[in-house]
Amino acid sequence: MSGEVKFEVIEVKIPEGCNVIFGITHFIKSVEDIYEAIVNTVPSARFGLAFAEASGPCLIRHEGTDEELRKVAAETLLKIGCGHTFIIFMRDMYPINVMQRLKAVPEVCAILAATANPLQVVVAETSQGRGVVAVIDGFKPKGIESEEDIRKRREFLRKIGYKF
């Protein structure tokens, strides 16, 4: 496979009622530092997280407060198979609740997706390994919002408590 690149689209199955955050990080302590960032921000957080090592034993490291989500995170990241990536599945909270804290974790390089929408990860594979090319988050736009759509959006944000 030397010099060749193979592309694959990985479907991320998001458990019912969950959101997912997917990104790139480095260093083995990422899994513990990301865990601490989440529980220090949302102490009642229900989540599972996994981190893929890119050297040494190349294991999927995992932590979390919800065993089901921890298992899903580890299995999903193994399926994606790209070193130095991480994934978090969360329940009863939203990515917006932890995004700034995650961005402040020294090992976190980038957040590629934070969503409850259908998610695909486009992966490239070479003779060395695999890497993330892109993420497909949800669906393509169907049009531009109308004045009525703007009104509904503003009402919705206030209804769920994110605007006053």
N, C-alpha and C positions, 0 to 999 in steps of 0.2 A: 504494500500500500504506500510505499515511499513516494512522496510528492503528490499523492492523490488526496482528495478531500471528499468525504461522504457526508451528506446532510441528512438529518432526521428531525422530524417534528414529534415532540413528546407532549402528549395530552396530560395536563395536571388535573387529576380528579380531586375536586374540592369537596370535603364532606359537607353534608347538609347543615346549613346555618353557620358556616365558617367563612372566614376571610383568610387570605394567604398573603405573605410577604416573601418575595424571592429576590436574592441579591448575591453580590460577590464580596467575599471577605478573605482574610488570610490568617494563618497562624492557629495552632491547635487550641489556644485559649479562647478563641472566638466563641465557641459554644457556651462556655461558662459566662463570658462577659455579656453576650446577647441575652442569656437567661436572666442575669442580674439586672440588666437594663429594663427588661419587661416587668419583672416582679417588683422592682423598685418604683416603677411608674404606675402599674396597675396591680396592687397586691393580691387581688382576687382573680387574677388572670388565669384562664384555662387555655393552655396552649401546648403544642409540641414543636420542637425545633430540631433541625439536623444541619450538620456541617460536613462537607466532603473534603477530606485531606487531599493534597496534591503531591505529597512526597511521603517518604517513610513507608509505613504500612498501608497508606491510602485507604483508610477506613472511613465509614460514615459515622461520625460522632453524633450523639443525640442526647437531649435533655427535655424537660418539660414538666408541667403540672398535671397533665391529662395523658394517661397511658395510651389511650386510643389515638390521640393526635400525635403523640410522640412516635408511635409505630408508623402511622401514615407518613409523617415527615421523613423518617429514615428510609422507608420503602420508596417514596417518591423521589428522594434525592439520589438513591441508588439507581433508579430507572433513568433519571436525567444524566447521571454519570459524568458530571463535569467537576473537576477539582476546584477547590476554593470557592464553592458556591454554598449558600445556605438557604433554608426554607423554613418558614414558620406558619403553622396552621393555628388559628385562634378562634375561640368561641366566646360569645357574650362580651365582645369588645371589638373595636375597629382599628385598622392600621393607623388612622389619624391619632389615636391615643398614645402610640409609642414611636411614631416615625422620627421625631426630633431626637429622642433618646437613642434610637438605633443609629442614626446618622452621626451621633457623638461618640459611638463606640470606636476606639482607635483602630481596630482591625477592619471595620466595615469600609469597603472601597466604594460600593455603589448599591443602591436599591433599584432593581430593574422592574419590579411590579409590586403593587399593593392593591389587592382587588378581591371581590367576591364573584367577579365575572368568570366565564369560561377562560381558561389560560392555557396557552401552548408555549413551549420553549423550543426554539429552533437551535439545533445543536450541529456543530461541525466536528467531524472526527478525522484525525490524521494518524499516521503511524505512532506518534507520540502519545496521543490522548484525545480528549474531547473538550470543547469549549462552547460557550453560549454565543450565538450569533445575534439572536433577537428574541424578544418575547412578543406574543400576540395576546393582548389583553382585551377581551370582549369582542365586539363586532365593529365594523366600519360605520361611520356616520351616515345617517339617512337623510339629513337636511340641516337647515339652520333654524334655531328656535324662533318662534313667533312671540309677540307680546304676551299672549295667553300662556305660552310655555314658560316665559320669564316669571310671570306671576305665580304659576304653579311651583316652579323651582324655589322661589323665595318663600312661599308658604310652607313647602315641605321642609326646608332647612330650619325654619322656626318651630315647626311641629315636632321635629326630632331633637330640638334643643341645641343645635349648633349655631344658631343666630338668634338674636333677641329682637 
